């Protein structure tokens, strides 16, 4: 209802509010005489249980958030629950009654800190309360992390310790429940962060990731996590998903490279970054100064641009006197109309799962997280991830939809961490050469839990499922995981241990054996439309890594066999098929085959792998468009990403001899702008040289081609059709009868 | 004398002025004399490329040539926008056949 300004809006039923407030008041308070001591009310335990009942029977049952809102306004968490817990901690935790009260507090803390997300089926009440509750949760988190110097996280662990000590076979459901409560509280703490949509209160630093990590390290939460992760198969099988979630929310967005640098390197890196930023700024200024007017703003210069048919255009401003390029640029810029943009896809609703946003850690937090990560890799990686994978595969009851995405992202993060740790170890070893003993080569057994056939099958199936259902966020995580697996295997094949090499060989064989995998990578690259930069980054990286590894591997193993599945028409055409199957099918036949998909069967067949033919599949308009879309972000890309795009275009133009695909005015326009500006690449970067050379070569070819085939003048405007592209490149028709 | 004869003579006639149709960059415009035919006509005389050693100035010449052509054809759109619109039009049936024709024309010219 519309209420005029100044009138009080009742967002919550007043009676509900009165009930809840009276319960909070009856819980206890600070005594007048002894102001810093929290005194429990006579019936505190019953009050706590009543509050819990309100949350359950009012909020949950009729799907509102009123009670949670009232509790936030009454300051229950910071005013009552936290003081009670800290009292219990300091009084020695032996009193049975007090222990029960502490547990009751924990039971309230978990639902109150449960992440309040925007989701599809929200009621009016949800919309009303969610922003307030998000803000309140940040307050709760701040209280939990820094309540008066007491160790509340340790207190929470203490509550669950008795249940942890019981062997799993003897644990009651109540014990399991308590463990769950503890882990979910930690998970909630790691999720809660200042919502970007709401105004910050100025001290978001107190609830940042760094502070969370430091608190986890100081109060032994990390130790607890390590214990549970390494025993996940034996003692803590029900807790695997909660552990996975905590890990996911701790590491998402953290830059692995920076994590493993030592202080000297990190400061060097920071100075580099600062230097980069400063030089970027000064080059911006230089760019401006180049074109800035040399006289005052009303100097009033105007020039004519003579055009065909005695036409003239006028452009004003002194900067246009300089050269033709700036004049034309200005002519273009002064146009008012913009092409209407297609509407963006709806933004992902869940804010807690985005892992594309980078997170920065303070140096203490980096140190803490690194030691945790190292210990986790040493002890917890294999047991946890094997267990989680099995649970997801058999669709255990505790598994939610989000878990598989979290699994793949976390696996990819830790695989990268393991690789970076190895290079870091090598580096420190070389630094202390002579002093330390010869370094013993390490085997990759620490991460073997995700390098087995079962994981590949799981990953493949998940990727196919995501592709079919257009779950782009899932696919993003899966592509990262696949890329990291490939990179790890590559590292393994370089290992000095013979056993590692053998295993790597085996794995590569298995990965490259299935043609469906190859086709899927292709489909992922071609399938980019408007999935956002995260997808673009992941799919270009995957195709880059995949192609290069496959290229090398097929060179080393010339007799590489792959299993290809072809569609073959049933019945009458079956015989015909048997004769033509070995030959290359032309695209039209392929298309007509696709139409008859209903009466098609799949025929599995082994054949030798031809890398040239496979990489030709990457050189199509669709994949060029994807990499072109990626390159458009060139100002934000780092040198590794720019190199990736460079290699791809190089492959197109010179390895596959399909430079015609790049001969499009918009692509040439982008390339020209990247090198010659305004707003081009930084010329002092080493990547710039490579790009300049590439663009120079491409343009040289273009000029030559225009002279050879004047028809290119019109074709330069369009994406090429397959049939004509071949002619434009080679000057003759494609031979249709090619034999393998 | 019966006003409710239903002829509606007494009702006021509303005159709504039709909006001037907005110029569009479509197949017709692209294939008109000012469009691609002109591009083909003028390319020989206007576009003088220097070749090896002048790559970037050549690229600038090519880009400028297209920009001025596009500005004549459809002054409303910025260069990049116009290019994107034309590229999209290139997928249509009519343009595909036209493009094929142009290329075939060149092929026969060559064989002569």
Contacts between the chains, C-beta under 8 A, distances in Angstrom:
chain1	res1	chain2	res2	distance
A	307	B	68	6.4
A	307	B	72	7.4
A	308	B	42	7.3
A	308	B	46	7.9
A	308	B	68	8.0
A	308	B	72	7.5
A	311	B	72	7.8
A	313	B	71	7.7
A	324	B	60	7.7
A	324	B	64	6.6
A	325	B	60	6.0
A	325	B	64	7.6
A	328	B	64	5.5
A	328	B	67	5.6
A	328	B	68	7.5
A	331	B	67	7.9
A	331	B	71	7.1
A	332	B	67	6.7
A	332	B	78	5.4
A	332	B	79	4.9
A	333	B	78	7.8
A	335	B	75	7.8
A	335	B	76	7.2
A	335	B	77	7.2
A	335	B	78	5.0
A	337	B	76	4.9
A	337	B	77	6.4
A	337	B	78	7.5
A	337	B	81	7.9
A	338	B	78	7.2
A	338	B	81	6.6
A	339	B	77	6.4
A	339	B	78	7.7
A	339	B	81	3.8
A	339	B	84	6.6
A	339	B	85	6.6
A	664	B	87	7.2
A	665	B	62	7.7
A	665	B	63	7.1
A	665	B	66	5.3
A	665	B	83	5.4
A	666	B	80	6.7
A	666	B	83	4.7
A	666	B	84	6.8
A	666	B	87	6.9
A	668	B	59	6.1
A	668	B	62	6.8
A	668	B	63	6.8
A	669	B	63	5.8
A	669	B	79	7.5
A	669	B	80	7.0
A	669	B	83	7.3
A	671	B	59	7.7
A	672	B	56	7.0
A	672	B	59	4.8
A	672	B	60	6.9
A	672	B	63	6.3
A	675	B	56	6.9
A	676	B	56	5.9
A	676	B	60	7.6
A	695	B	55	7.8
A	696	B	55	4.6
A	696	B	56	7.3
A	699	B	55	4.3
A	699	B	56	7.0
A	699	B	58	6.3
A	699	B	59	4.8
A	700	B	51	7.9
A	700	B	52	6.3
A	700	B	55	5.4
A	702	B	59	7.8
A	702	B	62	7.6
A	703	B	49	5.0
A	703	B	51	5.6
A	703	B	55	7.3
A	703	B	58	5.2
A	704	B	51	7.5
A	706	B	47	7.8
A	706	B	49	6.7
A	706	B	62	7.9
A	707	B	49	7.3
A	707	B	51	7.9
A	709	B	106	6.4
A	710	B	40	7.8
A	710	B	43	6.7
A	710	B	44	7.3
A	710	B	106	6.4
A	711	B	102	5.5
A	711	B	103	4.8
A	711	B	105	7.6
A	711	B	106	4.3
A	713	B	39	6.2
A	713	B	40	6.4
A	713	B	43	4.5
A	713	B	47	7.6
A	714	B	36	5.5
A	714	B	39	6.3
A	714	B	40	6.2
A	714	B	99	6.7
A	714	B	102	5.7
A	715	B	99	6.7
A	715	B	103	7.3
A	716	B	62	7.9
A	716	B	66	7.6
A	717	B	36	7.8
A	717	B	66	7.8
A	717	B	83	7.2
A	717	B	86	5.1
A	717	B	87	6.6
A	717	B	90	6.6
A	718	B	86	7.3
A	718	B	87	5.8
A	718	B	90	3.4
A	718	B	95	7.7
A	718	B	99	6.7
A	719	B	87	6.3
A	719	B	90	6.4
A	719	B	91	7.5
A	721	B	96	6.5
A	721	B	99	7.2
A	721	B	100	7.5
A	723	B	100	7.7
A	724	B	99	7.0
A	724	B	100	6.6
A	724	B	103	5.3
A	727	B	103	6.6
A	727	B	107	7.4
A	728	B	103	7.7
